[in-house]
Amino acid sequence: MKAWRVLLLTLSFLLLGGCLVTFDEPLAAHQAAPKGLVGHWSSKDAWGQPLQLTISRTVGDTYKAVARTQGKAPQSYDFTVSRHGNRWYLSAAVPKSLGGHYVIGGFELIDGKQLVVYNLDVEQMQQAVDKQELSGRRTEVPQDNGAGVSIDSSAERVLAYLDDPANSDLFVEAARFQRASK
């Protein structure tokens, strides 16, 4: 789980408090990211240590994020992006050791100088399942001893739910990066 903490803190792909929201289906990968996403970003991790993030385009509409933190080997993750409604989303595969499936997060670029990444609130996603607004089940993340939720609704249904203005509080800011100087 520690590797995913770096990714999800770095891109903050949907991880808060040791909990994970996963989806059976990834978002469609037919869209290029906004031009400003690619490049070098910097921030500090949860312990105040420098955090470097490099985002590059790989094959087609797939992107790679390489996270570097002091004293640790760089970690690399592939992801796709999708714009739906007024929001940009990212989607990445979860390792089988963490249950597989996919994670979805939101992001925005502010004046090309800041990258803000949002996680989905696990408790609110569980409430959506409890109210049958989405289909899914509670999960446990074995390596992290954290509760999570696995959503098995179709990607179209998930996006419709996430795009509903009444659900805008599902997204919680998880990280803010500054464009790294060249």
Number of C-alpha atoms within 10 A of each C-alpha: 18 10 13 21 17 23 23 22 24 28 30 26 31 31 28 22 11 17 22 29 27 28 24 17 19 19 24 14 15 13 13 15 19 14 9 14 21 15 15 18 22 21 20 16 16 11 6 8 12 13 19 21 25 18 19 15 18 11 7 11 15 19 21 17 21 19 24 20 18 11 7 8 9 14 15 16 17 16 22 24 25 20 17 12 11 7 12 17 21 25 24 23 19 17 12 8 10 16 14 13 19 21 27 26 24 26 24 17 18 11 8 13 13 18 21 17 27 27 26 27 20 25 15 15 23 22 13 17 20 14 10 10 15 19 17 20 13 15 17 16 17 12 11 14 11 14 17 22 23 24 26 18 17 16 16 12 14 19 15 13 17 21 15 10 9 9 13 11 11 16 19 17 16 22 21 21 21 18 17 15 7 5
